[in-house]
Amino acid sequence: MTSNCIVSTFSELVSLQISPDLGLLSVPDEVEDALLPLNTTKQLSWWLCSPRIFVHVIYVCQPNSGFKPFLLLSEVLLVMLRLVRLWAHPGYRISCKDRQLWRSVHSGRGLIEELAARDFIANVTRPQELQKHLESGPRTAYAGIDPTAKSLHAGHLIPLLCLLHFQLRGNNIITLVGGATGLVGDPSGRLTERELSKDAQIEFNAVQLARAINKFFERAVEYASCKVTSQLSTIPQIQVLNNVNWLKDLNLLDFLRNTGIHFRVNNMLARDSVQTRMSAQHGITFTEFTYQLLQGYDFFELYRTLGCTIQVGGSDQWGNILSGLELINKSQSTNANNAEAAREKGFALTTPLLVTSSGEKFGKSAGNAVWLDKNLTSYLDFYQFFIRTADADVAKYLRMFTLLPLEDITAIIREHERHPHCRIAQRMLAEEITLMVHGEEGLNAAKIATTVLFDTNYSSLRADAIIKSLNGDPRLVFCTENDMFNESLPNLVAMHKLLPSKTAARQLVLAGGLYLNNIPERNPHFRLTRDSLLDGRVAIIRAGRDKHLVLALQ
């Protein structure tokens, strides 16, 4: 069965046939025949289909002018199209490798313009010169991460995604793990001194972070390949380095003579990070005070050895990055002629420190960090963290944490504002960022687990998928056949702590508030059988509205 999508043009109507069962777009023969002689690339903007929602086309025919892209959709159709990706059955999804044409995420904007439009820029030195610098050829940019933990967390996404935009434009990117600076401790953004970590812990964390960074960019590039026009072969590989390689053997006297001489203490004292700490009760230690020199030296070393001209960091790193620029320019001026010395070198770009509309630091959930490691934050919890995004924040998060075209984001937000109860924007955000960080496997697991815990229709669920999606979740409990089938349902509920006692469980059954696979069970003596399990293996038990227990046969 096909549906007709009528596209109105200034000169005529073109009827396009769409197959919802396949999620593909077919063009009538007369339109196809007219396209070919014009050597026009068919850049069709399409959306994943469900049986009741159809796609649109952006090519229209105008006499004597060939085919030009033109979007003509009614308001109702627009809403339907945007809902497709949220509600389409996975069976209608077309994999990335089957998509022959891509929409560009950048839409002709320069990199700095794009970053600004996506709210990535808090401060930048000489923006116009930086744009010209980037346009003159591939450049090298870097961001640093100190190994204070063994995993990346959601807060790291901001500088890493900023680097990703550089990478997608063909620039070289470096992520620098601070195996040496992590031993000192960055005072930026803190009112108290960091507790110094042990050498072995920092070394272990550095190794784990390097692996996590490589994994993140591998998946992010795969995600990006579905969004942008760049081919994978043209995207440079990321370099992950550790500053312990050049700082561990640095001689103190040489450092003071060759590096320290270029810094003035009054400028160092004026840094916001230092001023904040000096105004605090315990002040700042000399160890932390010298952190800006070490970070500045990192920038200088990467500039000297790898031609790195751009450093990206959070806005609390502005002073530290400027220290690097100061060192680069003063060190190079001693070895250059007057004209060369007068030309300022290097650029600094900082991203905003993201705070939610409620005033909380981004990346925290109930006071705990949201990790990018599935063993620390499950697929489900990661996905749900973004589902819970406040309406006031979701537009900014879509711009920053996805590669959806900005024009599409504007349309999504417009629809979301019309139907806020549907949480269209939050669902799109959660799907896109989970796909980027955890891949198709992680996204599918998160959506299945969300269906188990928050939906009412289990008809499409399979036992193996349920178990896989809830792996590591305390709500998933494995049982022997003896335990599963020989105890009454109220006893099972109490045994596995869904309810505090057998009495409370029996009372809830009699009140119709205990659900087995989303059907209320009113018999307090009921016992499970294989026939009452999903695929003969899994029972989803719900007490009230939001307390769940998933029992699975071993």
N, C-alpha and C positions, 0 to 999 in steps of 0.2 A: 504494500500500500504506500502511496506517495502523497505528499501534500504540496499544494501550489503556494509558492511565495511570490507575490506580485510586487515587483519593484517599479515604482513610478519614476519616470524621467521627465525632463522638460519637453521631450519630443514624442515619446511613445511609452508604452508599457512593455516590459519584457517578463514573460512568465518563466520561472525557473523551477525545475522539478527537484525535489529533495526526498531522499530516502531515509526516513527516521530509523528504520530497522538497522541500517548500516552506519548511520552517522556520516554519510558522504554527500557531497554536492555534485549534481550532474547538470550540465548546461544544455539547453536545447540545441539541436544540430545546426539550425540556422544561425544561432549566436556563435557557436563554435566555428563554423565555416567562415564567419565574418572576421573572427579574431585572427585566424592563422595568416591570411595574406598581409596583415598589418605588422607581423612579427612582434606582437605585443605580448609581454610576459603576463600570464594570468595570475595576478596576485590576489587570490580570493581570501577574504577574511571569513573564517568559518568557526562555528561553535559546535561543541559536542551535543549530540541529539538525544532526546528521550522520545518514546513513541508518540508523545503528544506535543512536543515542542520542536519547531523547525528552525532551520538555519537562514541566514541572510547572505546576500552577495553584494559586493561593492562595485561590480562593473556594470555600467550602463552604456547604452548606445546613443550616440548623438550623430546625426547625419554630417558627413564631411569632416568629422573631427576624431574618428576612431573611438576607441573605448577608453573611458576615463573613470577613475575611482570616484564613487559617489555614494554616500550613505543616506538611505531614505527609509526610515523605520517609524512606524507609529509608536506612540508612548506605550501602548499595551504590548506590542511586539518587543519593544526594547526591554521591558521588564522581564518578559518570558525568556529572551535570549540570555540575559545576565544570570537568570536562575538556573540555566541549563547545567552549568559546570558544578553547581552545588547539588543538584538532584539527579543528575544523569546516572544511570546504572553503570557500574564498571565495565559491563559487557559492551557498552557502546563507545568506550574510550579507545582512541587511536594512539598507538605508541609513538614516541618521538621519532623513531627511525622511519616511520611510515609517513611522516609529515613532509611533504616535498617542498613546501614554501613556508618561510618564516616572516613574521611581522617584526620589524625592528623596534627594539625597546627605546632607542634614542631619538627616533623621528627627526633626524637631521640636526639636532642640537649639538653644540660643542660639549666636550667633557665637563668643563667647569660650569657651563650653563645647566647641563643635565644634573650635576651634583647639587647645584643650588636649588633647582626645581624640586629635587627629591629631599630637600632639607638636610643634606649631609654637611653643609658648610657652616661652621660657627665663625671661624676666622681664616683668612688666607692672605698671604703676603703677595703683593703685586699681581692681582688676578689677571689683568690683561696680558702682562708679560708671561705669566704662567700658561695662559691659553695659547699664545704664540709659540712658546717653548714646546708645548705638547703637539702642536700642529706641524712643527718642523721635522718631526721624526719620532720613532719610539723612544720613550724615556724610561727611567727606572725610579720607582717609588717604593717606600717601605713603611711599615708600622711595627712597633715593638710590643711584645707581651711578656711581662715578668711571670715566671713560673711559681706564683704563690699558691696555685692549686694544680691538680693533675689533669684537669679537664677544662675545655672552653665552656663558658656560660653565655647566656643570652646577651649580656652586655657587650661581649666581644663581637657580636654580629655587626655592630655599627662600623667600627674601623675596618673589619674584614670585608664587608660588603662594599665599602668605599673603595678598597683596593681592587675588588672584583670589577668594578666599573673601569678602573684603569686598565686592568688585564684584558677586558673585553674589547678595548680600543687598540689592542696590540702593544701595550706598554709592558715592560718587565716589572714584576712585583717581587718584593722580598718581605717575608715576615721574620722578624728578629726575636728569638726567644732569649730573654735576659738571664741566662745562666749565671752571669757575673753580677749584674745590677740587682738581681733577685736576692743576692746575699747581703746587699746593702739596705734595700728597702726604699721605695719611693714615697716621699712625704706628701706628694700631691693629693689633694682632696681629703686629707686626714687631719684630725685635731689631735690625735695621739700617735706616739711612735709605734711602728710596726714591731711585733715581736720577731726577732731574727730567727730564721729557720735554719735547721741543720744542713750542712753541706750535702749530705747524702739525700735528704728529702728534696732539696732544690734540684739536684742532678736527676733524680727520678722523675720529678714533675716536668723537667725540661724535655726529657725523652718522650714522655707521654703527650705533652703539648705539641711537639713536633709532628708526631703521628696524627694527632687530632686535626692539626692545621692542614696537613696534606690531604687528609680524608675530606675535610670540609670543602676545600677548593676543587677536589676531584668531582664531588657531587654537585657543587655550585656551577661548575663549567658544564656538566651534563644537563643540569636544569636550564642553564642559560642557552644551551644549544636549541632548546625548544622555543626560545623567546626572541632571539636576535638573528640578524642576517649573517653574522660572522661564522666562518667555518672553523671547526675544531682545530684544524691544522694550522690556522693563523693565530691561535691564542697561545702566547708564550707560557711555558711551565713556571709555576711558582718556585722560588728558592726559599727554603727554610734554614736560617742560620742561627748560630748561638754566639753571643758576644763574649762568652768565656774563652773562645778561641784566640782572641787578641788582647783581652784584658787580664787573663790569668798570669801572664809573664811580663806584664808592663812594669817597668822599673819606676819606683816612686820618684827618685830624683830626676830621671828623664821626663816623667810626666809633669812634674812641677816646672821644670825649665822650659820644655817645649810646648806644653799645653796650658798650664796654669798661668803662664805669663800673659796670655791673651785675654784673661778675664779680670774684671774689676769687681771688688767685693761690694761696692755700693750698688752696682747693677744686680749682683746676685741677691743681695738683701731685698731688692725691690720686687723680686718675683712674688706673685700672689701666693704660691704654695709656701714660700718661706715666711711671708708676712702673716699668713693665717696661723702657722705654727708658732711663730714668735709671740703672737698675741694670746696663745693658749697658756694654760697654767704651767705646763712643764717645758715649754719652749721647744727648741729643735736641737738635736745633737749634731756634732760636726760630721758624723758619718752620713746622716741624711742630707746635711747641707751640701755635701760634695756630690750628691746624686746627679744634679744637673750637669756637672762637669763630665761625668761618665756617660750620660746619655748624649751629651754634645759630642763627645769623642766617638761614640758609635756612628753618628751621622757623618762625621768627618772621615772615619775609616771606610765607610761604605761609599762615600763620595770619591775618596782617593783610589780605592781598589776596584770598584764596580761601576763607577760613574753614576751613582745614585744622587739625584738632584732634588728629590721631593720626599718629605717626611709627613706621614699622616698620623694623627693621634687624637685622643679626646681633648676637649677644650681645657681641661686641667693640666694638659701637657704643653700648653702654649709657651710658657717660659723656658721649659727644658728644650723644646725644639728650637727656639730662638737662640739658645746657647750653642746649639750645633751650627746654625747659620753663622753666628758670630765667629766661631772657631774656623769654619771653612773659609770665610772671607779674609780673616786676619792672617791665617796661615798661608793662604795662597798669595796674598798681596806682597809677601816678602820675597816671592820667587817669580814675580811677573813684572812686565813693564808697566808704565804709568797708565796706559789706556786699558790694559787688561785688568789692572788692579782696581780701576775705577768702576768696572762693571760688576754689579752685585750678582753673587752666585747663590744658587739653591733657593728652595721654596718651602714654606710651611703651610700646612692645611690641617685645621682641626675640625673635628666633628662635635656636635652638641652633646653635652651630658644629658641623656634622656631621662626625664622625670614624667611620671604619669600625671594625668589631670588631678588625681587625688593627692599629689605631692610625694608619692613613693618613688624610690629609685627604680628605673626600669630593670627588669631581669630578676625580680624577686617575686616569689609566690608564698604568701603567708610568712614572710621573713626569710624564706629559704631561696637559695639560688636556683634558677632554672638552667640545668646543664644541657649541653649538646650531646653528652654521652648517654645512650639509652640505658646503661646500667645504673646511672645516677638519677636520671629523670626519664621515666618511661615514655614511649611514643604517645600514649594516651595523655599523660600529664602535660607533655610538651604541647600537644595539639590543643588541649583544653585551656592552657595558659593564654593562648592567643584568641581562642573563642571568647574568653572572658574580658577581652579588651573593651574598655569604655568607649562609648560612641564618640566622645570628644577626642579620643586618641587614634581611632581606627584609620582615618584618612592619612595621617602622617605615617603610621606604621605600614600601610599599603605602599606608600611611596618609597619608604626606606628599605623595607624587608622583602619586597618582591621585585621582579623585573617586568611586571605588567606595564604596558604603555600608560603614560600619564593620562592620556585621553580616556582610556578605558577606566582608569581609577576614578576619574571625575564622574563618569557615567554610573559606576557602581555606587559611589557615595550619594549621587542624586537619587538613585532608586532606594538605597538604604534609608535615606531621610523620609521617603514616602512610606516605607514599610519597615520601621525600625524594629518591630517585634519579630520580624523574620531573621534578623541579624545576618543579612546577606553579606555585608562587608566583612564582618568577623569570620564568617565561614570561609569566605574567599581568602582572607589573610591566613587563617590557620592552615588551610589546604596548601597554599603556595609555599609558605615558609617550612612546613613539615616536609613537603616534597623536596625542597632544596636541601634541607639539613639531613633528612633521613631516607630520601629516595622513595621510590614507589612502594617498596616493602613496608617502610615505616608509616607512610601515609595510609596504606590499606589497613594496616594493623590498628592505627589510631581510629580510623573511621568505623572499623568493625567493633572495636571496644566501645566506642561512643554509642553505636547502635545497641549493644548489649546493655549498657548502663543507663542510657538516656532516651532510647526510642521505645516504641511499643510493638513494632512489627519484626518478628524474628524469622519470617518465612524464608529469607534469603541467606540466613546464617548456616554455617557448617561447623561441626564440632571442632575439627582440626584448626580451622581459622580462628574460632573463639579462643581456644587454648593458646594458640600462638600469639594472638593479639594481647592477651592478658598475662603473658609470661612475666613472672616476677611481681605481679600485682597481688597484694595480700588477700584480695577478694576471691582469688582463684584457689580452690582447695581440691587436692586429689584424694579420692576415697577408694577403699577396697570395695568389692561387691558386697561383702558382708556388712560393712558400715552403711553403704548406700541403700541397700534393699531391706535390711532387717530392722531399721529404726524408723519410727514414724517421722513424718515431716517436721512437726514441732520439736521433736527431740533432736533431729539433725540441725535445725536452726539454732537451738540453744547450745548444742555441742560445739558448734563452730563459731559461737559468739556473735551471731547476727543479732540475737536478742538476749537479754540478760538471764533469762530462765525459761524452763519448760512451761511454767505457768503463764508467763507473758506471751510465749509463742502460741499456746493453745487459745488464749484470749484473743489474740490478733487473728487467728484462723476463724474463730467463731464470729468475729466482727467483719470478716471479709476483707481484711487488710494484708493477708499474706498471699503472694502471687507465685505461681509456678509457671515458668515460661510465659509470663504476662497474663495468665488466667487465674482468677482468684480461686483458692482452694479452701473450702469451708468444712471439710471433714477432718477433725482433729486426730483421727486414727489413720489417715491416709499414709500409705507407704509407696515409695517410688518403685517403678518397674522399668524395664528397658523401653517399653512402649511409651512411657511418659517422658523419656529423655530425648533431647535433640540428637539425631543420628545415633540413638541408642547409647549415648555416652555423656551428655552434658545436661545439667539442670540449672536453669537460671532462676534464682529465688530472690524475690524482692519483698522487703518489709516496708509498708507504707509507700512513700513517694520516691525515696532516694537512697535507701540502704539495700545493698546487694550482696549476694553470696552466689558464687558460681561453683558448682560441684562437678567434678569430672572423674570418670572412672580411670583408675591407673592402667 
